[in-house]
Amino acid sequence: MAVYATATRSPQLLLVLSTLGLLAIGAPQPPNIVLLLMDDMGWGDLGVYGEPSRETPNLDRMAIEGMLFPNFYSANPLCSPSRAALLTGRLPIRNGFYTSNAHARNAYTPQEIMGGIPNSELLLPELLKKAGYTNKIVGKWHLGHRPQFHPLKHGFDEWFGSPNCHFGPYDNKVKPNIPVYRDWEMVGRFYEEFPINLKTGEANLTQIYLQEALDFIRTQHARQSPFFLYWAIDATHAPVYASRPFLGTSHRGRYGDAVREIDDSVGKILSLLQNLGISKNTFVFFTSDNGAALISAPKEGGSNGPFLCGKQTTFEGGMREPAIAWWPGHIAAGQGIDFCPGQNISGVTTHTQEEHTELPLIFHLGRDPGERFPLSFASDEYQDALSRITPVVQQHQMSLVPGQPQLNVCNQAVMPHTPPPCQPDPELLLEEGPGAPHSWDSGRHGDGCVCAPRSSGWVRREVHIL
């Protein structure tokens, strides 16, 4: 059976990353950590998750060489709360990034919001700093824009980016455009010193962010210093943008152009780690802060695959994120999930209309309208209710005719990643010719090709007493 991975954003990811840092104390070569956090990228935006255009060969290969998380969740379907949870390991309700009926109703923390990450919160870079790491954030901070919330006051040693997203342009006489910082110094503003052409979608920001990442890695390698790079770019947040070489190259429009440039950038980061000989000592994790923004679709929003809704909702599309872990020599290549016929992983895939629980949950809505306390299976009340409900349920099941599953087709051409014994087709990973995305040469392809996920076939088991 294939090995599969299931995780939630917080505190599990923080636990993994902080453990790496804490265990590095006293170790001869502490592992470097690279966290690649996308902005509003959906579960279905990568080829490895089934996007049919196959325009993310570098991320697809990253999954083949590492571990694919098909069941990875953010702590919140909005930017700021999920980022706060990611870096603190604490749920938004605990770290202060949550909505209410009074203060902080806007969870995006725009420039008008005065709040930010409290000093009482202990962030991942602060933990790593104690273990001798040098920490850099590139891109979007979004945990407060006032001086007391500056990332360099919360464990980061370097910052190039902005306290917020690239909203605007604004009238700089009344409402100034959002600033861009290098450490403590403001070096410009979006749409001014850092132009974004809303008409064409052209902006060089991703290339600037990429160069910042590459330079930081080279510098820390030369210093022989363990490092934490938090690469939090916002190219897939509306208004989406891409640099000139990538504009018009995607089958998915301008949003696809941005994804292709991100994929190219990830390839160059991984290639540099390999060329410097530090890939086996560097843990890389790729994910997104929340699901694709349907309000920006179809031209400037991503895909949440088969899942309901998207950003701003707590449905699957809003909180289930793409996630890939890559650490050569430590994470075995080809780990992931096999969606092909014959594979049945309880709680993840279901290929038949089989029962998943022996007994249904029964609630008494008169006493418990919130459905918080199911009746005890051993109680007389439960047995009496079950005897009355069972014939009705059986009658319903006998008359139920399941529709033909539309996700039951194993198509290796659109999901080139499954665990062994499937072999990947290199032609599915790399496209040659004009407009083909950049890819890095790892010297191996690993085992695996993923097929389209199958219909779940779940049967609802909750029964209510009116």
N, C-alpha and C positions, 0 to 999 in steps of 0.2 A: 504494500500500500504506500502511496505517496505520503511524504511528510507535509503537513500543512501548518500554517501559522495563523493564530487568531490573537488579536490584541486590541486594546483601546488606547487612546492617546495618552491619557493621564490616569493613574500615575505610572503605568507600565513602561512607557517609553522613557520617562524621566528616570525610572528605576534602573533601566538598562544603561542609559548614558551616564548617570551619576555613579553607578557602581563601577563602570569602567574607569572613571576619574578617581574615585576614592580608592579603588584597588591599585591604582597606579602609584600611590604614595610608596616610595621606597623601591619601586620596581625599576629595573635597569632601563627599560624602554617603554614608557607609558604609551598607550595607543592614542593616536590622533583621532579627533571626532569631527566629522563634517555632516552638518544637518542642513538638508536642502528642503526648504519649506516654500511651497508654491501658494499662490493667492487665488482662491476661487476655482481651482482646477478640480474637475469632476472625476468620479470613479471610472467613467467610461472614456476618458480622454487618451488613454495609452493603448497601443496595439496589444500589449500583453493582457489587457483587460477586455479586449474585444473590439477596439475601434477599427473599423474595416479599412481605413485608408492606409494603415501601417506606416505612419509617418514619425514614429518614435523609436527608431532602431537602437539608439544608444540606451535608452531606458529599458527597452525590451531585453537587450542583452544584459544589462545590469541585473534584471530579474533572473535571467537564466544562469548567470554566474553567482547569484546570491539567493536571497529568499524573498518570495512574493507573499505579501499579506493580503488575502482577499477579503478579510473581515476586520479591517482596521477602522476605528472610529475616533472622531474628534470629540472634545469635551463640550463643544458648543457649535451651532451652525453659523456663527458670526466671527468676524476676524479677531477683534480684540480679546473676547473671552477665551477663544480657543488658544490664542498665542500665550495668554497669561497662564492658562492651564498647562500648556506644553512646557514652559520654562520654569514653572513652580512645582509641577506635579500635584497640584491641588485643584479641585473643581472650582469653577467660576463662583459658585455660591460661597466658597470659602476664601478665595483670594480677592473678592470684591468686584470682579468683573461680571456682573449680572444685571439684568433689567429689574426694575421695580416700578411702582406707581408714583414714586416721588423723585429722588435723586437718580442720576445716571440712567434715565430712561432710554437714552440712545447708547446702545452697546458698542457703537463703532468708535467711540472716543474721537470725534472730530475736533477741529481746533477750538471750537467753542466750549468743549467740555474741559473742566479744570482738573479733573481727577486723573489718576494714573496708578502705576504699580506701587503699593505701599512699601515703606522701608522694612516693615515687619516680615515681608515675604522674602524667602531665601531662594534665589534663582540658580539655575543650573550653572551658569558661568561663575557664580560666586563659589559654588562647591568645587568646580574644577580649578579655580584660581588657587585655592588652598592646596591643591595637589600639584602646583607648579605649571599649570597651563597658561598659555597666552591666548586670549579670547578676542574674536572679532565678529561683529555683526555687519553684514552687507545687505542694504535694502531697507525694508519697512520694519519699523519698531512697533508702533501702534499701541504702546502701553503708557501713553502720557507724553505731552509735548513741552511741559514746563520744566525748568532746570532741575527740580528735585527728582524728576522721573527720568532723567537722561540715562541712557544705557551704560555710560561710563561710570555712573554711580551705583550700578547694579551688577558689577562683575565683569563687564566687557572692558578690554584695554583699548580697542579701536572700533571706530564706527565710520562707515561711509554709507549714507542713505538719508532717509527722511523719517520724521516721527509719524507720518501718515501716508496715505495713498496719494496717487498723482491726480487728485480731483482738480477740476478747474477747466480752463483758466478763469481766474477771478479778476475783478477790477482792483488793481494793486493800490488804488487811492482809497478805496473803501474797505475792501477785503483782500488782503495780499495773497498771492499764490503761496503754496506750501513750500517751505524751505528744504534745502538739501545740505547736510552737514558732513564735514570731515572732522571727526572727533568733536571738539567743542566749538569749532568755527563754522559758521554758515558760509558755504561756498557758492550759493546760488539758489535759484528757485525754479520749480517746474514751470515749463512754458516760457521761461526767460533764458537763463543761462543753460538750462537743460530742456531744450525744445521738444515738444510733442505735437506733431501735425495731426489734428483731429480729423481732417478731411481725408488724408491719405493713410493715416495710421503709422507714419514713419517716426521712429525715435531710436536713438542710439543707446538708450539706458541699459538694456540687457548686456550689450557689449561692454559698457563701462563697469557694470556690476561683475561681469565675468573677469575682466582684467584685474579688478580689485581682489577677487578670490585667488586668481593665479599668482599675483604678486605676493599676497600674504602667505600662501603655501610655500613658495620659493624662499621667502625671507625666513620663515620659521624653520624650514628644512636646513638652510645654511647655518642658522643659529643652533641647530640640534635641540630645539625647544618643542615640547609637546604642545599641540594647538587644538583649539575648538573654533571651527568656522561655522557660523550661523548665516547661511546664504538665503535670505528671505526676500526674494525679488517679487515684483507685483505685475509682471507683464500680462498675466492672464486675468487681471482685474480690469473691468471696463472703466475707461475706454482702453481697449487692448491696443498694444503697439508692437512693432517689430522693426528691426533695422532694414535698410534698403535691400541687402542681398536675400532676405527672406520674404519680403513682401510679394504677394502674388504667387507663392510657390506651393501653397497647400490646396488640397481639395476641399478644405473646410473653411475657406475664406480667411478673413483677417485673424480670427481667433486661432485657426490652425497655423497661420504664419507665426504667431507668437509661440505656440507649442513647439513648432519645429525649431525655432531659435533656442528655446529652453533645452530641448533635447540635444541640440548641437553643443550647447554650453556644458551640460552635464557630461557629455562625451569628452570634452576637452579637459574638464576637471579630473575625471577618472584617468584619462590618458597621462596627464601630468603626474599624478600620484604613481602611476606605473613607471613612467620614465625616470622619476627620481628614486625609484626603488623603495618607496614607502607604502605601497598599496597594502602589503600584508600587515602593516602596522597602523592602518587607518580604517576606522569604522565609519561607513557612509550610510546615511539614512535619508530616503526621499519620501516626502508626503505632501499633503495640502492642508490648509488651515480649515477649510469647510468645503461643502459641495459646490458644484457649479451654480452660478447665479442665473436662474431662469428669467429674471427680469431683464437680463442683457441679451437673451437669446432672440433669434437664432444667429445673428451676425457677430455678436461679441460675447457670447456665453458658451460654456463647454457642455459636456455630456455627462449625465449621471448614470449612464447605462440603463439597465432595466429597472432602476430604483425610482420610487415615487418622490416627486417634488425636488427641492434643491435648497440652496442657501436660504437662510432665515427660517427654515422649518426643521422640526425634529424628526421628520420622516427619514428613511434611509438615504434618500438623495441629498439631504442636507448635512449628514454627519458621517456617512461611510466614505472613506477617502482612499485614494490609491496610496500604497506604501510598499517600499522596497528597501531591504537591508543588504548591504554589500560589504564584505570583509574577507578578501581572499586568504585562504589558509585557516580561517576560523569559522566561516559560514560555508558549508558545503555547497557546491554548485548544483543547480537544478532543483533546489527545494522550493516547494510551492504547493499548488493544489491541482489535482487532475480532475477536470470536468468531463473527461471522456466517458463513453458508455461503460458500465460495469463498475464504476467507482462510486461508492456510497459512503459519505462521511456524515455521521449523525450530527444534526444541528447546523450543517453547512450545505450539503446537497441531499436531495431526496429524489429518487428516480421512480418511485412507485407511490401509490396512495396508501401506504402502510400507516398503521397507528404508531404514534410516538410516545404515548403515555397509556398506562394500563387503566387509569381512572381519570375522568374529567374533573376539572375544578368547578365547584358549585358555590355560588355566592347567594346570600339572602339580601336582595336589594332594599328591602324594607329597613333592615338594621344597618346595612353596610352599603350605601349607595355608591361609595367610592371604590368598591371592589378591592378592598385592602386585605380582607380576612376571609379566605375560603373556608368552607365548613370542613371539619375534621372528617377524614375518610372513615374513622372508626365510630363516629357518632350515629345514633339512631336517626337523627334528623337527616343526615347525609344519605343513609340507606333508604329512607322513605322517599326522599326527593329523587334519588337515582332510579328507584323502581318505577316512578311515574314518568320520568324523563326518557329513560332508555328506549321504550317502544317508539316514542316520537322521533328520537334520533335515528333509530334503525330504519324507520319508514323513510326518513329523509335520505339516508345513505343509499337505500335501495333504489330510490328514484333519481339519484344524482348521476348525471352523465358528464364526466369531465371532458372539457374541450381538448382538442388536439394541442399538445404543448408546442409553443412556437420557439422555444429556446432549446429544444431537444436535439439540435443538429450539431454534431461535432465537426467543426470547420477549422482545420488546422491552418488554413491560409490567413485567417483573421486573428488568430491567437497563437503565435508561434512560441508557446511556452507551456510545457507540462513536465512533470517529473519523469525520471526513467521509467519504462524503457523507451519512451518516445525519443526520437532523434530529431533535432531541429534541422530545418532546411535553411542553409545560409542565405539562400536567395530571398527568403522571407524576412531576413533580418536586415539586410543591407540592400539599398537600391542604388544602382549605378546609373551614370548619365547625368545630363544637365539637371540642376535643381535637386539632386539627391542630397539628403541631409548628411552632415559629417558623422563619422563614427570612429571609435577608437579601436585599435587592433590589440586585443588582449592575448592573442596567440592561442586562444581556445574558445570554443563555443559553449561548452558544457552540455549537459543533457537536458532535454525538455522542450516541450511545445504545448501551449494551452489551447484548449478548444472552448467553444462557446458554452457558457453555463447552461445547465438544464433546468427545466421547470421544477419548482420546489415540491409541488403537490401536497402542501401542508393541509391538514384538516383541522379546522378550528375546534378547540376542545373546551372552551369556557361555556358554561351553562348557567343561566340566571333564573332565580326564582322571583317572580313578580309579586 
